[in-house]
Amino acid sequence: MLDNLTNRLSGVIKTLKGHARLTESNISDAMREVRMALLEADVALPVVKTFVAHVKERAMGQDVMGSLTPGQAVVGVVNEELVKLMGETNDALNLAAVPPAIVLMAGLQGAGKTTTTGKLAKLLKEKQKKKVLLVSADVYRPAAIEQLKLLSEQVGVEWFPSDPSQKPVDIAVAAVDHAKRHFFDVLIVDTAGRLAIDEAMMAEIKAVHAAVNPVETLFVVDAMQGQDAVNTAQAFNDTLPLTGVVLTKLDGDSRGGAALSVRHVTGKPIKFIGVGEKLDGLEPFHPDRMASRILGMGDVLSLIEDVQKGIDEQDAAAIARKMKSGKGFDLEDFKSQILTMRKMGGMSSLMEKMPGQIGQMAKGMEGAQAEKSVNRIEGIINSMTPAERRKPDIIKASRKRRIAAGAGVSVQEVNRMLKQFEEMQKMMKQFSKGGMMKMMRGMKGLLPGM
């Protein structure tokens, strides 16, 4: 996401680095490039005009003319203006209401609304320790109710049964009554989506909204729709009193304009972003972190949160001791590291959040190919005996044939995996000696697709 915008803005900054100071001429040239970069990223035209005007005005101001280098000055101004554009701070859910706090989910069909409902339930249950009830008022889409039931089972929250023969308003009212009588903290109501905005859809969701009086009305929108996403959000905002927006599929091949436009156009905060299909792939939206990622400065705070989510502290401590000693890192540890990376969203997801050159390395990775490679490595290690995992040196020709047969791969694949393990061992030794950059560069050849 946003790769093209990041590359274009990086190019503007590199150009300015060749100048001794900021002048009206080089600022105008830089702003022309910034304007083109934003328009290519599908940012709304009114947003582009306002943004460029603010950056130009500040860049010409006395606060940056005599200080820093031109590149540093413009990065600072662009970063601050991007943060302002996207809302400055994270706007958390407001659940301060007499229980149950009701959250109404709205949006077009295919935006990922039902999946987002499940992700939000998981987040509220695990992070805020809330007792959550889910209900589906989508009586039109085949299997929509069953999908939400399965999601509720997966995330470990309760589900209120509904039926396609019922009216959406009746379903919602019955769910509110059940939630009150059984002391739920939060009720999330998943409503029906449509293929396009129509009057009947709007009338129905307005009736549901009036019947349940939610504290939060979240509009779920697919970031890959680009400018259409912003127009749709505006249409819903004109009909419903939206309290926030959830942008889904931000890890997809989107140009990213929706993330920069939706707050400015609707006046409503982006509360969450959806990344990936997994049920823990919902993150609070932080404008300052997103701005850092757009400018190629990484998102170290989100990276730390991902690591804290995925790592088992005892396992991490044991591996840290081995790394410190510079020896003893075995295939069991290798497998553990791979599984940990998968829990945190994969190597590509993690590296994208790292600053500078490390973050750029992630752009050449093919996610599906890397994931397939990880599955193959795990299968090969699972086919080994405990002794072979502890001492890979004992794995000779006959053992390789047995392991290959057990994992359903060729002997060449086993050889390749052992070679990758040796590379990882070398990197761990470099890490133990403080060679972080060397280690990250070495990762480029570790897995196919990287």
C-alpha positions in Angstrom: 0.0 0.0 0.0 1.1 3.6 -0.8 4.4 2.3 -2.3 4.2 4.6 -5.3 3.4 7.7 -3.1 6.3 6.8 -0.8 8.7 6.5 -3.8 7.5 9.8 -5.4 7.8 11.7 -2.1 11.3 10.2 -1.5 12.3 11.4 -5.0 11.1 15.0 -4.1 13.2 15.0 -1.0 16.3 13.6 -2.7 16.0 16.4 -5.3 15.9 19.1 -2.6 19.0 17.6 -0.9 21.0 18.9 -3.9 20.1 22.5 -3.0 21.8 24.7 -0.5 18.7 26.4 0.7 14.9 26.6 0.1 13.8 29.1 -2.5 10.4 30.0 -4.0 11.6 28.2 -7.2 12.7 24.9 -5.8 9.7 24.8 -3.4 7.3 25.3 -6.3 9.0 22.5 -8.2 8.8 20.2 -5.2 5.1 21.0 -4.6 4.4 20.2 -8.3 5.8 16.7 -7.7 4.0 16.3 -4.4 0.7 17.3 -6.2 1.3 14.7 -8.9 2.2 12.0 -6.3 -1.0 12.7 -4.4 -3.3 12.7 -7.5 -1.7 9.4 -8.7 -2.5 8.0 -5.2 -6.2 8.8 -5.9 -6.3 11.5 -3.2 -9.4 13.8 -3.7 -8.6 16.9 -5.7 -9.9 19.4 -3.0 -7.7 17.6 -0.4 -4.6 17.8 -2.7 -5.2 21.6 -3.3 -5.5 22.3 0.5 -2.6 20.1 1.4 -0.2 21.5 -1.1 -1.2 25.1 -0.3 -0.5 24.5 3.5 2.9 22.8 2.8 4.0 25.5 0.4 3.0 28.3 2.8 4.8 26.7 5.7 7.9 25.8 3.7 8.2 29.5 2.6 7.9 30.6 6.2 10.8 31.9 8.2 10.6 28.9 10.5 12.4 26.7 8.0 14.1 29.1 5.6 17.2 29.5 7.7 17.4 26.2 9.5 18.0 22.5 8.7 18.8 21.3 5.1 16.1 21.8 2.5 15.3 18.1 2.4 14.9 17.9 6.2 12.8 21.0 6.3 10.3 19.8 3.7 10.1 16.3 5.3 9.3 17.9 8.6 6.5 20.1 7.1 5.1 17.4 4.9 5.0 14.9 7.8 3.2 17.4 10.1 0.7 18.3 7.4 0.0 14.6 6.6 -0.7 14.0 10.3 -3.1 17.0 10.4 -4.8 15.8 7.2 -5.5 12.3 8.7 -6.7 13.6 12.1 -3.6 14.1 14.3 -4.4 11.5 17.0 -6.0 8.1 17.2 -9.7 8.5 17.9 -10.6 5.5 20.0 -14.1 3.9 20.3 -16.4 5.7 22.7 -18.0 2.9 24.7 -19.0 5.2 27.7 -22.7 4.3 27.8 -25.0 2.3 30.0 -24.3 -1.3 29.0 -24.7 -2.6 26.4 -22.7 -0.1 24.3 -24.1 -0.6 20.8 -21.9 -0.5 17.8 -23.6 -0.3 14.4 -21.6 -1.5 11.3 -22.5 0.0 7.9 -21.1 -0.2 4.4 -21.4 -1.5 0.9 -21.3 -5.3 0.1 -17.8 -6.7 -0.3 -16.0 -4.1 1.8 -15.3 -6.7 4.5 -17.9 -5.5 7.0 -18.8 -8.9 8.5 -15.1 -9.9 8.8 -14.4 -6.5 10.4 -17.2 -7.1 12.9 -15.5 -10.4 14.0 -12.1 -8.6 14.2 -13.5 -5.8 16.3 -15.2 -8.3 18.6 -11.8 -10.1 19.1 -10.0 -6.8 19.8 -12.6 -5.6 22.4 -12.6 -9.0 24.1 -8.8 -9.4 24.3 -7.6 -5.8 24.6 -10.4 -4.3 26.7 -11.8 -7.4 28.4 -15.3 -6.7 27.2 -18.2 -9.2 27.2 -19.3 -8.9 23.5 -22.4 -10.1 21.7 -22.7 -10.2 17.9 -25.8 -10.1 15.8 -26.4 -10.1 12.0 -29.3 -8.0 10.6 -28.2 -8.9 7.0 -31.2 -10.9 5.8 -30.4 -10.6 2.1 -26.9 -12.0 1.5 -26.9 -15.8 1.4 -25.0 -17.3 4.4 -24.3 -13.8 6.0 -25.8 -14.9 9.3 -24.0 -18.2 9.2 -20.7 -16.4 8.5 -21.1 -14.2 11.5 -21.9 -17.2 13.7 -18.7 -18.9 12.6 -16.7 -15.8 13.3 -18.1 -15.4 16.7 -17.1 -19.0 17.5 -13.6 -18.4 16.2 -13.0 -15.3 18.3 -14.8 -16.7 21.4 -17.7 -14.3 21.8 -21.5 -15.0 21.9 -23.8 -14.8 18.9 -27.4 -13.8 18.9 -29.4 -16.0 16.4 -31.3 -14.4 13.6 -33.2 -15.6 10.5 -33.6 -14.4 7.0 -37.4 -14.4 7.4 -37.2 -11.7 10.1 -37.1 -7.9 9.6 -33.7 -6.2 10.3 -35.2 -3.8 12.9 -36.9 -6.7 14.8 -33.6 -8.6 14.9 -31.7 -5.6 16.2 -34.3 -4.7 18.9 -34.4 -8.4 20.1 -30.6 -8.5 20.3 -30.5 -5.3 22.4 -33.1 -6.7 24.8 -31.1 -10.0 25.1 -27.8 -8.0 25.7 -29.4 -6.0 28.5 -30.9 -9.1 30.2 -27.6 -11.0 30.0 -25.3 -8.1 31.0 -23.2 -7.7 27.9 -20.8 -4.8 27.7 -20.9 -4.4 23.9 -23.4 -5.4 21.2 -22.1 -5.2 17.6 -24.9 -5.1 15.0 -23.8 -6.1 11.4 -26.1 -4.7 8.9 -26.8 -5.5 5.2 -24.6 -4.2 2.5 -25.6 -3.4 -1.1 -23.7 -3.4 -4.4 -24.5 0.3 -4.6 -26.1 3.1 -2.6 -29.9 3.1 -3.0 -32.8 4.7 -1.2 -34.3 1.4 0.2 -30.9 0.5 1.8 -30.6 3.9 3.4 -34.1 3.9 4.7 -33.6 0.5 6.2 -30.3 1.3 8.0 -31.8 4.6 9.2 -34.6 2.6 10.8 -32.2 0.2 12.5 -30.1 3.1 13.7 -33.2 4.8 15.2 -34.4 1.6 16.8 -31.1 0.8 18.7 -29.6 4.3 19.1 -25.9 3.1 18.9 -23.0 5.0 20.6 -20.8 4.2 17.6 -21.8 4.0 14.0 -18.8 2.8 12.0 -18.6 3.0 8.2 -16.6 0.1 6.8 -15.0 1.0 3.4 -12.6 -0.9 1.1 -9.4 1.2 0.6 -8.9 -0.4 -2.8 -11.9 1.6 -4.1 -9.8 4.7 -4.0 -11.8 7.9 -4.7 -15.0 5.9 -4.8 -14.5 4.9 -1.2 -14.5 8.6 -0.2 -17.6 9.4 -2.2 -19.4 6.4 -0.7 -18.4 7.5 2.8 -19.7 11.0 2.1 -23.1 9.6 0.9 -23.5 7.5 4.1 -22.4 10.4 6.2 -25.1 12.5 4.7 -27.7 9.9 5.7 -26.4 8.5 9.0 -24.7 10.2 12.0 -21.4 8.3 11.4 -19.0 8.4 14.3 -16.0 6.9 12.5 -14.6 5.0 9.5 -12.8 1.6 9.3 -10.6 1.3 6.2 -10.2 -2.3 5.1 -7.7 -4.0 2.7 -4.9 -1.5 3.3 -2.4 -4.3 2.8 -3.8 -4.8 -0.8 -2.7 -3.2 -4.0 -4.4 0.1 -3.2 -3.1 3.5 -4.1 -3.9 4.7 -0.6 -5.8 7.9 -1.4 -8.7 6.9 0.7 -6.6 7.0 3.9 -5.5 10.6 3.1 -8.9 11.8 1.9 -11.7 10.3 4.0 -11.1 12.3 7.1 -10.9 15.6 5.3 -14.0 14.9 3.1 -16.3 13.4 5.7 -15.0 15.1 8.9 -15.2 11.7 10.6 -12.1 10.0 12.1 -10.5 6.8 10.8 -10.7 4.7 13.9 -9.3 1.4 12.6 -7.5 -0.1 9.6 -7.9 -3.6 8.4 -4.7 -5.5 7.3 -4.9 -9.1 6.2 -7.5 -11.7 6.4 -6.6 -13.0 9.9 -8.9 -12.1 12.8 -6.2 -10.2 14.6 -5.6 -8.0 11.5 -7.4 -4.9 12.8 -5.2 -2.0 14.1 -6.2 1.3 15.7 -5.4 4.1 13.1 -2.6 6.4 14.2 -2.2 9.3 11.8 1.4 10.1 12.9 2.5 6.5 12.3 0.8 6.3 8.9 2.5 9.6 7.9 5.9 8.1 8.9 5.3 5.0 6.8 4.2 7.2 3.8 7.5 9.1 4.1 9.6 6.0 4.3 10.5 6.5 8.0 8.9 3.3 9.1 6.3 2.6 11.8 8.4 1.4 14.7 5.7 1.8 17.4 3.3 -0.5 15.5 6.2 -2.9 14.8 6.9 -3.1 18.6 3.1 -3.8 19.2 3.1 -6.6 16.6 6.2 -8.1 18.2 4.7 -7.9 21.7 1.5 -9.6 20.4 3.3 -12.4 18.7 6.2 -13.4 21.0 6.1 -15.8 23.8 8.3 -14.2 26.5 9.9 -17.4 27.7 10.7 -18.6 24.2 12.2 -15.2 23.4 14.3 -15.2 26.5 15.7 -18.6 25.7 16.6 -17.6 22.1 18.1 -14.4 23.4 20.4 -16.3 25.7 21.5 -18.5 22.7 22.1 -15.4 20.5 24.1 -13.8 23.2 26.4 -16.8 23.5 26.6 -16.9 19.7 26.0 -20.7 19.6 23.3 -23.3 20.2 20.8 -21.9 17.7 19.2 -25.1 16.4 16.4 -26.1 13.9 13.8 -26.1 16.7 14.6 -22.5 17.3 14.5 -21.8 13.6 11.0 -23.3 13.4 10.0 -21.2 16.5 11.2 -18.0 14.8 9.3 -18.8 11.6 6.0 -19.5 13.5 6.5 -16.3 15.5 6.8 -14.3 12.3 3.7 -15.9 11.0 1.8 -14.9 14.1 2.9 -11.3 13.6 1.6 -11.2 10.1 4.6 -12.5 8.1 8.1 -11.1 7.3 6.8 -8.7 4.7 4.3 -7.1 7.1 7.0 -6.7 9.8 9.7 -5.3 7.5 7.3 -2.8 5.8 7.1 -1.0 9.2 10.9 -0.7 9.6 12.5 2.5 8.6 14.9 3.3 5.7 16.4 0.6 3.6 15.1 -2.2 5.6 11.5 -1.1 4.9 12.3 -0.8 1.2 13.5 -4.4 1.1 9.9 -5.6 1.9 8.6 -4.1 -1.4 10.3 -6.9 -3.4 8.7 -9.7 -1.5 5.9 -11.9 -2.8 3.7 -12.6 0.2 2.1 -15.8 -1.1 5.5 -17.2 -2.2 7.1 -16.5 1.1 4.2 -18.1 3.0 4.4 -21.2 0.8 8.2 -21.4 1.6 7.5 -21.1 5.3 5.0 -23.9 5.2 7.5 -26.1 3.3 10.3 -25.4 5.9 7.9 -26.2 8.8 6.9 -29.5 7.1 10.6 -30.5 6.6 11.5 -29.7 10.2 8.4 -31.6 11.5 9.7 -34.7 9.6 13.0 -34.7 11.6 13.7 -36.5 14.8 14.4 -34.4 18.0 18.1 -35.4 17.7 18.3 -34.1 14.1 16.7 -30.8 15.0 19.2 -30.3 17.9 22.2 -31.4 15.8 21.7 -30.8 12.0 25.2 -31.9 11.3 24.2 -35.5 11.7 21.8 -35.2 8.7 23.5 -37.1 5.9 22.2 -38.7 2.6 20.0 -41.5 4.1 18.4 -39.2 6.7 17.8 -36.6 4.0 15.9 -39.1 1.9 13.7 -40.2 4.9 13.0 -36.5 5.8 12.1 -35.6 2.2 9.7 -38.6 1.9 8.1 -37.6 5.3 7.6 -34.0 4.2 6.5 -34.8 0.7 9.4 -32.8 -0.9 12.5 -33.5 -2.9 16.0 -34.1 -1.3 17.0 -30.8 -3.0 14.4 -29.0 -1.0 15.8 -30.5 2.2 19.3 -29.4 1.2 18.0 -25.9 0.4 16.3 -25.6 3.8 19.5 -26.7 5.6 21.4 -24.1 3.7 18.9 -21.4 4.7 19.3 -22.6 8.3 23.0 -22.2 8.1 22.5 -18.6 6.8 20.2 -17.9 9.7 22.8 -19.2 12.2 25.4 -16.9 10.7 23.0 -14.0 11.0 22.3 -14.8 14.6 26.0 -14.7 15.3 26.2 -11.3 13.6 23.2 -10.1 15.7 24.9 -11.2 18.9 27.9 -9.1 17.9 25.7 -6.0 17.3 25.5 -6.3 13.5 21.8 -5.5 13.1 22.0 -4.0 9.6 24.2 -6.8 8.3 21.7 -9.3 9.7 18.7 -7.5 8.0 20.5 -7.3 4.7 21.3 -11.0 4.9 17.6 -11.8 5.2 17.1 -10.8 1.6 18.2 -14.2 0.4 16.8 -16.2 3.3 13.4 -17.1 1.9 12.1 -17.4 -1.7 10.1 -14.3 -2.5 12.3 -12.0 -0.4 
